[in-house]
Amino acid sequence: MNEIKTLKKKDFQLKKLDYHHQEELDQEIKRLNAIISGFPIPQFVIDKDHKVTHWNDALEKASSIPSRQVIGTDTHWKAFYSTKRPCLADLCVDESFDEIPELYEGKYNKSKLIKGAYEAVDFFPALGEDGKWLYFTASLIKDSEGQVLGAVETLEDITKNKLLEAELIKSLQEKETLLKEIHHRVKNNLLMISSLLSLQSSYIKDKKDLNIFRECENRANSMALIHEQLYRSTDLQKIDFGNYIISLVGKLFQAYSMDPHVKLNINNVEDIMLDIDIAIPLALILNELVSNSMKHAFPPGESGEIDVEFYGERDRLQNDQYVLIVADDGVGLPEDLDYRKTNSLGLQLVNSFTKQIDGKIDLNTSQGTSFKIIIS
């Protein structure tokens, strides 16, 4: 008899504990509901059967669908799509992540902040009068044993940001168009100067003065070619200097009507994108060095070779650097000539522009003349 009373007493105590536990659980659910409902960002929660358990006030306002119409149903998709399809939260619940690329191609990523969560950006034409851009995230809700209970999806209206982004892109495109036009006009002006110098040179009888005019004409052409490449390039701050070298050296070879016995070698030239602030001075250095080789390295009738190289490498301290080499196997520089202190305008420009781009010059005269310009 006493044992029966003891069992009944324990059963009563267990029921009392269960009652208190359920009461605490109910209170916790009410607090969670209050938090989600008052959350300022639209949010909904679904259970593992895809039935809506929470539909907060912010989402009611954004979707114009009251919570009473959607809670307990699986019709939450109607707030976002015109035809039935899974939301990101549904895909998380089913763990059917293979479908995400198909449904959100190029728009979704794994969240960097929440493990197992996904985020995406998409346009929802059904929201508002003109549709809305939303940034939305979805993550699983699991119990202490790791079993899936459901998923929560949060949505943030980023329409204003998207419209601003579109305006900025349009403004940037307009500025790029204007900058391209500027490069085009600068190129045309430089070519006009080159043409005027060419016309004027036809009246010059003195050979020395004629050479001066021709050198000025080639300098104008070398800068015009830079602006031509910038005008045609998708990057208005950089040019493919390897491609530029091939174009410029080819034009110089034609301009100086080189002896057919002189061979031009452009073998080791890499396609390296250079900033315009480096490209223009280096282009003028290239122009002067190649012009000097073509004018002075080979007496009439003598054969020889001019080599042009441009490549990137690393020095002993593992610093990246660019190397431009212009070499010839011609007669070489006069023994008493100091290229750092000379009356030659061409070499003065080479020294000045090399200093401007923080480069250094290595001169080798063991076999002809070889200028090596190194830019760190």
C-alpha positions in Angstrom: 0.0 0.0 0.0 2.8 2.4 0.9 4.5 1.5 -2.4 1.4 2.5 -4.3 1.2 5.8 -2.5 4.9 6.5 -3.2 4.4 5.7 -6.9 1.4 8.0 -7.2 3.3 10.7 -5.4 6.2 10.4 -7.8 3.8 10.4 -10.8 2.2 13.5 -9.5 5.6 15.2 -9.1 6.6 14.2 -12.6 3.4 15.6 -14.0 4.0 18.7 -12.1 7.5 19.0 -13.5 6.2 18.3 -17.0 3.6 21.0 -16.5 6.2 23.5 -15.4 8.5 22.4 -18.2 5.7 22.9 -20.8 4.8 26.2 -19.2 8.5 27.4 -19.5 8.6 26.1 -23.1 5.4 28.0 -24.0 6.8 31.1 -22.4 10.0 30.7 -24.4 8.0 30.3 -27.6 6.0 33.4 -26.8 9.2 35.4 -26.3 10.7 34.0 -29.5 7.5 35.0 -31.4 7.6 38.5 -29.9 11.3 38.9 -31.0 10.6 37.6 -34.5 7.4 39.6 -34.9 9.1 42.8 -33.8 12.2 42.3 -35.9 12.5 45.3 -38.2 13.7 43.3 -41.2 11.2 41.0 -43.0 11.5 37.4 -41.8 9.6 34.1 -41.8 10.2 30.7 -40.3 9.1 27.3 -41.7 9.1 23.9 -40.1 10.6 20.7 -41.6 7.3 20.1 -43.4 7.6 23.6 -45.1 4.7 25.0 -43.1 5.1 28.6 -42.0 5.4 29.0 -38.2 6.4 32.7 -38.1 5.6 35.6 -40.4 6.7 38.8 -38.8 5.1 42.3 -39.0 7.8 43.7 -41.3 7.1 40.9 -43.8 3.4 41.6 -43.5 4.0 45.2 -44.5 6.5 44.3 -47.3 4.3 41.5 -48.9 0.8 42.9 -48.0 0.0 39.4 -46.8 -1.2 39.1 -43.2 0.3 36.4 -41.1 -3.1 34.8 -40.4 -3.3 33.9 -44.1 0.0 32.2 -44.4 0.9 30.6 -41.0 0.2 26.9 -41.0 0.4 26.8 -44.8 3.1 26.2 -47.4 2.0 29.1 -49.5 4.8 31.5 -48.5 6.1 31.5 -52.0 3.2 33.6 -53.1 4.8 36.7 -51.5 7.7 36.5 -53.9 6.9 34.6 -57.0 4.0 34.4 -59.5 4.2 30.7 -59.9 5.0 28.0 -57.2 8.7 27.4 -56.6 10.8 26.8 -53.5 12.2 29.6 -51.5 15.8 29.6 -50.2 14.5 28.4 -46.8 12.8 25.4 -48.5 16.0 24.3 -50.2 17.8 24.5 -46.9 15.2 22.4 -45.1 15.4 19.7 -47.8 19.2 20.2 -48.0 18.7 20.2 -51.8 21.6 22.6 -52.3 22.2 21.2 -55.8 19.1 23.1 -56.9 20.4 26.4 -55.6 22.8 27.1 -58.6 19.9 26.4 -61.0 17.4 28.6 -59.2 19.9 31.4 -58.1 22.6 31.2 -60.8 25.3 33.7 -60.1 23.2 35.3 -57.2 23.8 33.1 -54.2 26.8 32.4 -52.0 27.5 30.5 -48.8 27.3 32.8 -45.9 30.7 33.9 -44.4 29.0 34.7 -41.1 26.7 31.8 -40.4 27.8 28.2 -40.9 25.4 26.2 -43.2 23.6 29.4 -44.3 23.1 30.8 -47.8 22.7 34.3 -49.1 21.5 35.6 -52.4 20.4 38.8 -54.3 17.5 38.8 -56.7 14.8 41.0 -58.2 11.2 40.2 -57.2 8.7 41.8 -59.6 5.7 40.8 -57.4 6.8 43.0 -54.5 5.6 46.6 -54.5 4.4 48.5 -57.5 7.6 48.3 -59.5 9.2 45.2 -57.9 12.0 45.2 -55.4 15.6 44.0 -55.1 16.1 41.8 -52.0 19.2 40.6 -50.3 18.0 37.4 -48.5 19.6 34.8 -46.3 18.4 31.4 -45.1 19.8 29.0 -42.5 18.7 25.8 -40.9 17.2 25.5 -37.4 18.4 22.3 -35.6 17.8 20.8 -32.2 20.5 19.9 -29.7 21.0 16.6 -31.4 21.4 18.1 -34.9 18.0 17.2 -36.2 16.5 19.7 -38.7 13.5 21.5 -37.2 13.0 24.0 -40.0 14.6 27.1 -41.5 14.5 30.9 -41.1 14.7 33.3 -44.0 15.5 37.0 -43.7 14.9 39.5 -46.5 16.3 43.0 -46.8 15.1 45.6 -49.3 18.2 46.9 -51.3 16.2 48.5 -54.1 17.6 52.0 -53.3 21.2 50.6 -53.3 20.6 48.9 -56.7 19.1 52.1 -58.2 22.1 54.1 -56.9 24.5 51.4 -58.3 22.8 51.7 -61.7 23.1 55.5 -61.6 26.8 55.2 -60.7 27.5 52.7 -63.4 25.7 54.9 -65.9 27.8 57.9 -64.7 31.0 55.9 -64.9 30.2 54.8 -68.4 29.6 58.4 -69.4 32.9 59.5 -67.9 34.7 56.6 -69.7 33.1 57.6 -73.0 34.3 61.2 -72.3 37.8 60.0 -71.4 38.0 57.9 -74.5 37.0 60.9 -76.6 39.7 63.0 -74.9 42.3 60.3 -75.7 41.0 60.2 -79.3 41.3 64.0 -79.6 44.8 64.1 -78.0 45.9 61.4 -80.5 44.5 63.5 -83.4 46.2 66.6 -82.2 49.5 64.8 -81.9 49.1 63.4 -85.4 48.3 66.9 -86.7 51.5 68.2 -85.1 53.4 65.3 -86.6 51.9 66.1 -90.0 52.8 69.8 -89.7 56.4 68.8 -88.8 56.5 66.5 -91.8 55.2 69.2 -94.2 57.6 71.8 -92.8 60.5 69.4 -93.1 60.0 69.3 -96.9 61.2 72.9 -97.0 64.3 72.2 -95.0 67.6 71.8 -96.9 70.0 71.4 -94.0 70.4 67.7 -93.1 70.9 68.4 -89.4 67.8 70.5 -89.1 65.9 67.9 -91.1 66.9 65.2 -88.6 65.7 67.3 -85.7 62.3 67.7 -87.4 62.1 64.0 -88.1 62.9 63.1 -84.4 60.2 65.5 -83.2 57.8 63.9 -85.6 58.6 60.4 -84.3 58.2 61.5 -80.7 54.7 63.0 -81.5 53.8 59.7 -83.2 55.0 57.6 -80.3 52.8 59.5 -77.9 49.9 59.5 -80.4 50.2 55.7 -80.5 49.8 55.5 -76.7 46.6 57.5 -76.8 45.3 55.4 -79.7 45.8 52.3 -77.6 44.1 53.8 -74.6 41.2 54.9 -76.8 40.7 51.4 -78.0 41.4 49.7 -74.7 38.8 48.6 -72.2 41.1 49.8 -69.4 41.6 53.6 -69.7 44.4 53.6 -67.2 46.6 50.9 -68.6 47.9 49.6 -71.9 49.4 46.4 -73.2 52.9 47.6 -73.5 54.1 44.4 -75.3 51.6 45.1 -78.1 52.6 48.8 -78.1 56.3 47.9 -78.6 55.5 45.8 -81.7 53.4 48.7 -83.2 55.9 51.5 -82.4 59.1 49.7 -83.5 57.5 48.6 -86.7 56.5 52.2 -87.5 60.0 53.5 -86.7 61.5 50.8 -88.9 59.4 52.1 -91.8 60.0 55.8 -91.0 63.8 55.5 -91.2 63.6 53.3 -94.3 66.1 50.9 -92.9 68.6 49.2 -95.1 67.3 45.7 -95.9 70.5 44.2 -94.5 69.5 45.4 -91.0 67.3 42.9 -89.3 64.8 43.8 -86.5 64.2 41.2 -83.8 61.3 41.5 -81.4 61.5 38.0 -79.8 61.2 38.3 -76.1 58.3 40.8 -75.6 55.7 40.0 -73.0 52.1 41.3 -72.9 52.3 43.3 -69.7 49.7 45.9 -68.8 51.4 49.2 -67.7 49.9 52.2 -66.0 49.8 55.2 -68.2 52.1 57.1 -65.9 54.8 54.5 -66.6 53.8 53.7 -70.2 54.3 57.2 -71.6 57.8 57.9 -70.3 58.9 54.3 -71.2 57.4 54.7 -74.7 59.5 57.8 -75.2 62.6 56.0 -73.9 61.9 53.2 -76.3 61.5 55.7 -79.2 64.8 57.4 -78.5 66.8 54.2 -78.1 65.4 52.5 -81.1 65.8 55.7 -83.2 69.5 56.0 -82.1 70.2 52.5 -83.2 68.5 53.0 -86.5 70.3 56.3 -87.2 73.8 55.7 -85.9 74.6 52.0 -85.4 75.0 50.9 -89.0 76.9 52.8 -91.7 75.3 52.6 -95.2 75.5 49.2 -96.8 76.5 47.3 -93.6 74.3 44.6 -92.1 73.4 44.0 -88.5 70.6 43.4 -86.1 68.5 45.4 -83.6 67.0 43.5 -80.7 64.1 44.7 -78.6 63.0 42.9 -75.4 60.5 43.6 -72.7 59.6 41.3 -69.8 58.9 41.0 -66.2 61.2 39.3 -63.6 62.1 39.2 -59.9 65.3 40.5 -58.5 67.4 38.9 -55.8 65.2 40.3 -53.1 62.1 38.9 -54.8 60.8 42.3 -55.9 58.9 42.5 -59.2 60.5 44.6 -61.9 60.1 45.3 -65.6 63.0 45.1 -68.0 63.3 46.9 -71.4 66.3 46.1 -73.6 67.3 47.8 -76.8 70.5 46.4 -78.3 72.3 46.4 -81.6 75.5 44.9 -82.9 76.6 48.1 -84.8 79.6 50.4 -84.5 78.8 51.2 -80.8 79.0 54.5 -79.0 82.1 56.8 -79.2 84.6 55.8 -76.5 84.7 59.4 -75.1 80.9 59.6 -74.8 79.3 59.6 -71.3 75.6 58.8 -71.9 74.8 60.5 -68.5 76.4 63.8 -69.6 75.9 64.4 -73.2 74.7 67.1 -75.6 72.5 64.5 -77.4 68.9 65.4 -76.8 67.8 61.8 -77.3 70.1 60.4 -74.5 69.2 63.4 -72.3 65.5 62.4 -72.7 66.4 58.7 -71.9 68.1 59.7 -68.7 65.4 62.1 -67.7 62.5 59.7 -68.3 64.3 56.8 -66.6 64.7 59.0 -63.5 61.1 60.0 -63.7 59.9 56.4 -63.4 62.5 55.5 -60.8 64.3 53.2 -63.1 68.0 52.5 -63.7 70.1 52.1 -66.8 72.6 49.4 -67.5 74.8 50.1 -70.5 76.8 47.3 -72.2 79.2 48.2 -75.1 81.1 45.0 -75.3 79.4 44.0 -78.6 77.7 47.0 -80.2 75.4 48.9 -77.8 72.9 47.5 -75.3 70.7 49.7 -73.1 68.9 47.9 -70.3 66.2 49.9 -68.5 65.1 48.3 -65.2 61.9 49.6 -63.4 61.3 48.3 -59.9 
